[in-house]
Amino acid sequence: MPRGGMTGLSSALKAACESSGVTFRLGTPVRRIVIENDRAAGVELASGVVITAPVVASNADPRTTCLELVGAAHLDTGFVRRVRNIRSNGIAARVDFALDDLAGIAGSGKANLASRMLFAPDMDYIERAFNDSKYGRVSAEPLVELVIPTLLDGSRWQRTRHHATALVQYAPRRLAGDADHAREALLKRTTDIVERMVPGFSSRITASRVLLPADVERELGNAGGHWHHAEVALDQFFMLRPIPNLARYRLPVDGVWLCGAGTHPGGGITGLPGRNAARRILAE
């Protein structure tokens, strides 16, 4: 766990890049990738400002990069069809908890609670949890993976206050009912499951937040709300990720590259998609 969590890691990477002359523009969404004479010429920001560049590497998901930033008009019809068929609908939710002092709850020793806790008794339980999602419902008995990162990094919170994050499955992108109801139901079910495993946990909750796949899509711009930008499945993995035409990071438009979680080897905080893409770009 890096000191300061993902914010600390991002800040360290930003500082390292700036020391090498990189300029960051934060809070400035890209409207489109500028294409001239069938190759990249830069990007146009939402403000209308155009930044010229012969190479554009996009960390956005493949569908957004190809269909919205580049645009179908610059791509072959068959390629566009394959991109549209990339499966990227999210199926996991995130539940954040703000907690007060953890002293006194069951297993409150740091060694116990600082580990990654997985609540999934057996394969039948996981199968039942997934079954609800096929019908547009959040799981009645979800699979819950809980971490309390502030136990490992005290710099992120006050000494007697903590933050817990639960990865909860399954929560489909397309819900059969009301999203607010789904959030409330998933919060209660998640809290109840954690309480069964860690008695006293629910009494320490002071605030909470639920992010469904639709929230991830809206807030982060990931098409479909999938955290890995595309399903991690055999037909969308390794040399097939996200589709064979994009497996080597390069779009069929000169100068445009993918470097995000939708490329090999997928999501997570590894930096590998970006490193691989950078090596390919430098080799050109």
Backbone torsions as a table, in degrees:
resi	resn	phi	psi	omega
1	MET	NA	114.1	179.4
2	PRO	-67.1	144.4	178.8
3	ARG	-62.4	127.5	-176.7
4	GLY	89.6	2.8	177.9
5	GLY	65.6	-155.6	-178.1
6	MET	-65.1	-29.8	176.1
7	THR	-64.8	-42.3	178.1
8	GLY	-63.8	-41.6	178.3
9	LEU	-63.7	-45.6	179.5
10	SER	-60.9	-41.9	-179.5
11	SER	-64.8	-39.5	179.6
12	ALA	-66.5	-42.3	178.4
13	LEU	-65.3	-40.4	179.2
14	LYS	-62.0	-44.5	180.0
15	ALA	-63.6	-39.9	179.6
16	ALA	-65.2	-40.5	178.8
17	CYS	-66.3	-43.7	-179.1
18	GLU	-62.6	-33.2	178.5
19	SER	-67.4	-18.2	177.7
20	SER	-101.5	9.9	174.5
21	GLY	96.4	7.3	179.7
22	VAL	-76.7	138.8	176.6
23	THR	-108.0	131.5	178.7
24	PHE	-105.9	140.4	171.6
25	ARG	-121.8	104.3	-176.3
26	LEU	-94.7	150.6	178.6
27	GLY	66.5	26.2	-179.2
28	THR	-128.3	85.6	-178.0
29	PRO	-60.2	147.9	176.0
30	VAL	-88.7	127.5	179.6
31	ARG	-81.6	-41.8	-179.2
32	ARG	-161.7	158.7	170.0
33	ILE	-90.2	125.9	-176.8
34	VAL	-78.2	125.3	179.4
35	ILE	-115.7	124.6	176.3
36	GLU	-132.2	129.5	-179.4
37	ASN	54.1	42.2	175.2
38	ASP	64.7	27.3	174.0
39	ARG	-149.2	162.9	-178.1
40	ALA	-65.2	139.1	176.8
41	ALA	-126.5	-0.4	179.9
42	GLY	139.1	-159.9	178.9
43	VAL	-134.3	149.5	172.7
44	GLU	-107.3	125.1	179.5
45	LEU	-80.7	165.7	179.4
46	ALA	-60.9	-25.6	179.3
47	SER	-75.3	-11.0	-177.1
48	GLY	98.7	-10.9	178.2
49	VAL	-69.0	136.0	178.1
50	VAL	-109.4	128.3	175.6
51	ILE	-108.6	118.0	-177.7
52	THR	-83.5	142.7	178.9
53	ALA	-167.3	142.4	179.2
54	PRO	-80.2	-15.1	-179.4
55	VAL	-132.4	133.9	176.1
56	VAL	-127.3	121.1	176.1
57	ALA	-108.4	120.7	-175.2
58	SER	-104.3	125.1	174.7
59	ASN	-92.4	0.8	174.3
60	ALA	-70.1	164.2	-179.5
61	ASP	-66.2	157.8	-174.9
62	PRO	-57.6	-41.5	-178.3
63	ARG	-65.6	-43.9	178.8
64	THR	-64.3	-43.0	-179.4
65	THR	-61.7	-49.7	-174.0
66	CYS	-74.5	-45.8	-169.9
67	LEU	-90.1	-26.8	-177.5
68	GLU	-108.2	-46.3	-176.5
69	LEU	-78.7	-45.0	175.2
70	VAL	-82.6	-52.7	178.2
71	GLY	100.5	137.7	-176.8
72	ALA	-60.0	-25.9	-177.4
73	ALA	-63.9	-22.1	-178.3
74	HIS	-98.9	7.5	-174.1
75	LEU	-127.5	153.8	177.8
76	ASP	-64.7	144.4	-177.4
77	THR	-59.2	-42.7	179.1
78	GLY	-64.6	-38.3	177.7
79	PHE	-64.5	-44.0	179.4
80	VAL	-59.7	-42.6	179.3
81	ARG	-60.6	-42.7	-180.0
82	ARG	-66.0	-38.7	178.6
83	VAL	-65.6	-41.9	178.9
84	ARG	-62.0	-25.2	-178.2
85	ASN	-88.9	0.8	174.4
86	ILE	-63.5	126.7	-179.8
87	ARG	-83.8	117.7	-176.7
88	SER	-138.8	18.5	177.8
89	ASN	-75.1	123.5	-179.3
90	GLY	-66.8	155.3	-178.7
91	ILE	-139.9	9.2	-179.9
92	ALA	-123.6	146.1	176.5
93	ALA	-114.2	160.1	175.2
94	ARG	-119.6	132.5	176.7
95	VAL	-121.7	120.9	178.9
96	ASP	-104.0	139.1	178.1
97	PHE	-124.3	132.5	166.1
98	ALA	-95.0	130.6	-173.4
99	LEU	-125.0	147.7	170.5
100	ASP	-91.1	-162.0	-173.9
101	ASP	-50.9	129.3	-179.2
102	LEU	-86.7	-3.5	-178.2
103	ALA	-59.2	134.9	175.0
104	GLY	98.4	-16.2	178.5
105	ILE	-80.9	158.7	-175.0
106	ALA	-59.1	133.6	178.4
107	GLY	64.7	33.5	-172.8
108	SER	-76.4	1.6	174.4
109	GLY	-60.8	141.6	-175.6
110	LYS	-56.6	-38.9	-178.1
111	ALA	-61.9	-31.9	-180.0
112	ASN	-78.3	-51.9	-173.3
113	LEU	-79.3	-18.2	-179.3
114	ALA	-80.9	-6.0	178.6
115	SER	-83.4	167.6	174.8
116	ARG	-82.0	120.0	-174.4
117	MET	-103.9	124.3	-178.9
118	LEU	-115.2	124.5	-178.7
119	PHE	-108.7	91.6	179.1
120	ALA	-156.6	93.8	-171.8
121	PRO	-59.2	-39.4	-177.6
122	ASP	-162.4	176.3	-177.3
123	MET	-65.4	-33.9	178.1
124	ASP	-62.6	-38.6	177.8
125	TYR	-61.0	-45.3	179.9
126	ILE	-63.4	-41.4	179.7
127	GLU	-62.7	-42.7	178.9
128	ARG	-65.3	-38.7	179.5
129	ALA	-62.5	-41.1	-179.9
130	PHE	-70.0	-32.4	-174.6
131	ASN	-57.5	-38.9	179.4
132	ASP	-59.3	-38.6	-175.2
133	SER	-65.7	-24.9	179.2
134	LYS	-65.5	-19.3	-178.0
135	TYR	-112.5	20.1	175.4
136	GLY	77.5	21.3	-178.9
137	ARG	-115.1	147.0	169.7
138	VAL	-72.6	151.5	-173.9
139	SER	-61.7	135.1	175.1
140	ALA	-67.6	-37.0	176.3
141	GLU	-127.5	86.4	-171.8
142	PRO	-76.3	158.6	169.9
143	LEU	-81.3	126.1	-173.8
144	VAL	-125.7	128.4	175.3
145	GLU	-118.8	117.5	-170.8
146	LEU	-117.6	137.4	172.2
147	VAL	-133.8	149.7	175.1
148	ILE	-122.5	82.3	-171.7
149	PRO	-63.3	-24.6	-178.5
150	THR	-69.0	-16.4	174.8
151	LEU	-72.8	-22.7	179.8
152	LEU	-96.9	-21.1	-176.2
153	ASP	-139.5	91.8	-177.3
154	GLY	-67.6	-13.1	-179.4
155	SER	-69.5	-15.6	-173.4
156	ARG	-88.3	-8.7	-173.4
157	TRP	-156.0	165.7	172.2
158	GLN	-64.2	155.6	-172.1
159	ARG	-58.7	-35.0	-177.6
160	THR	-105.5	14.7	178.0
161	ARG	-123.3	147.5	-175.0
162	HIS	-140.7	164.2	178.3
163	HIS	-128.2	128.6	177.1
164	ALA	-119.2	144.1	178.7
165	THR	-126.7	131.6	178.4
166	ALA	-117.2	128.9	169.3
167	LEU	-91.6	119.3	-170.3
168	VAL	-119.2	127.4	177.5
169	GLN	-126.9	130.7	21.2
170	TYR	-128.7	146.3	179.0
171	ALA	-139.5	103.3	-173.3
172	PRO	-71.1	153.2	176.7
173	ARG	-64.4	-42.1	-179.1
174	ARG	-100.1	107.0	-178.0
175	LEU	-91.3	144.0	178.2
176	ALA	-76.5	-22.7	-176.8
177	GLY	-124.7	-157.6	-176.2
178	ASP	-74.1	135.1	-177.4
179	ALA	-66.8	-39.2	179.9
180	ASP	-63.8	-40.2	177.1
181	HIS	-63.5	-40.0	179.3
182	ALA	-63.6	-40.2	178.3
183	ARG	-62.3	-46.5	-179.4
184	GLU	-62.0	-44.5	-179.0
185	ALA	-64.1	-43.2	-177.9
186	LEU	-68.7	-37.1	177.2
187	LEU	-61.5	-46.9	-179.3
188	LYS	-64.6	-43.6	-178.2
189	ARG	-66.2	-40.0	178.7
190	THR	-65.2	-45.5	179.4
191	THR	-61.6	-42.1	-180.0
192	ASP	-62.9	-41.1	-179.2
193	ILE	-67.5	-44.9	179.1
194	VAL	-63.8	-38.2	179.5
195	GLU	-62.4	-37.6	177.9
196	ARG	-63.9	-36.2	-178.0
197	MET	-85.7	-33.2	-179.1
198	VAL	-128.1	79.0	-177.8
199	PRO	-54.0	132.5	-178.7
200	GLY	99.5	-10.0	-177.7
201	PHE	-61.7	-46.1	-174.5
202	SER	-63.1	-29.9	-179.5
203	SER	-71.9	-12.3	-178.6
204	ARG	-97.7	-3.2	-177.2
205	ILE	-77.0	126.3	177.2
206	THR	-109.7	-19.7	177.8
207	ALA	-162.5	159.3	-179.7
208	SER	-153.3	161.9	178.0
209	ARG	-149.0	140.4	178.2
210	VAL	-119.6	128.5	175.1
211	LEU	-114.1	111.9	174.3
212	LEU	-86.4	165.3	177.5
213	PRO	-52.6	-37.7	178.8
214	ALA	-64.5	-32.9	176.8
215	ASP	-69.0	-40.4	177.8
216	VAL	-62.5	-41.2	178.4
217	GLU	-63.0	-43.5	-177.4
218	ARG	-71.5	-43.1	-173.5
219	GLU	-82.7	-34.1	-175.6
220	LEU	-108.1	-12.1	178.0
221	GLY	81.2	11.4	177.5
222	ASN	-75.2	117.4	179.3
223	ALA	-60.6	119.8	-178.8
224	GLY	90.4	-14.3	176.9
225	GLY	76.9	20.1	179.3
226	HIS	-86.7	130.5	-176.5
227	TRP	-64.8	-26.8	-179.8
228	HIS	-98.0	12.7	177.5
229	HIS	68.9	-17.8	176.7
230	ALA	-163.9	148.1	179.4
231	GLU	-54.5	142.2	174.4
232	VAL	-92.6	92.3	-178.4
233	ALA	-136.5	160.9	-174.2
234	LEU	-56.9	-34.7	-179.5
235	ASP	-85.4	2.7	175.9
236	GLN	-132.8	35.5	-175.6
237	PHE	-135.5	166.7	-179.9
238	PHE	51.2	-126.9	-175.9
239	MET	-73.1	-0.2	179.0
240	LEU	-106.5	5.4	-173.7
241	ARG	-94.1	130.0	-11.9
242	PRO	-79.4	-25.1	170.9
243	ILE	-141.2	157.3	-177.0
244	PRO	-53.4	-35.7	-177.7
245	ASN	-65.0	-22.0	-176.7
246	LEU	-112.6	9.5	-173.9
247	ALA	-65.1	-20.0	179.4
248	ARG	-107.6	24.7	168.7
249	TYR	76.8	-14.6	-173.6
250	ARG	-96.3	132.3	173.3
251	LEU	-80.0	161.2	177.0
252	PRO	-75.8	20.7	172.5
253	VAL	-119.3	120.4	-176.2
254	ASP	-54.3	133.7	174.6
255	GLY	89.6	-2.5	179.8
256	VAL	-111.4	128.8	-175.0
257	TRP	-132.7	153.9	170.7
258	LEU	-101.2	144.3	179.7
259	CYS	-143.6	16.5	-174.2
260	GLY	-106.3	-167.0	-174.0
261	ALA	-64.7	-18.0	179.1
262	GLY	-76.2	-3.1	178.0
263	THR	-109.4	170.9	178.7
264	HIS	-64.9	136.8	5.5
265	PRO	-97.9	20.0	175.6
266	GLY	104.8	-167.4	-173.5
267	GLY	-78.3	-168.4	-173.8
268	GLY	97.9	167.2	-177.6
269	ILE	-92.6	74.6	-178.6
270	THR	-114.9	-29.5	-175.0
271	GLY	75.5	-1.0	-174.0
272	LEU	-67.5	-42.4	177.1
273	PRO	-57.3	-42.5	179.5
274	GLY	-66.2	-42.1	178.4
275	ARG	-63.0	-45.3	-179.9
276	ASN	-61.9	-43.6	179.8
277	ALA	-64.1	-41.8	179.8
278	ALA	-61.2	-40.5	178.6
279	ARG	-63.9	-39.1	178.9
280	ARG	-67.2	-40.8	179.7
281	ILE	-63.3	-44.8	-178.3
282	LEU	-67.3	-26.5	-179.2
283	ALA	-76.6	-17.5	-177.9
284	GLU	-73.4	NA	NA
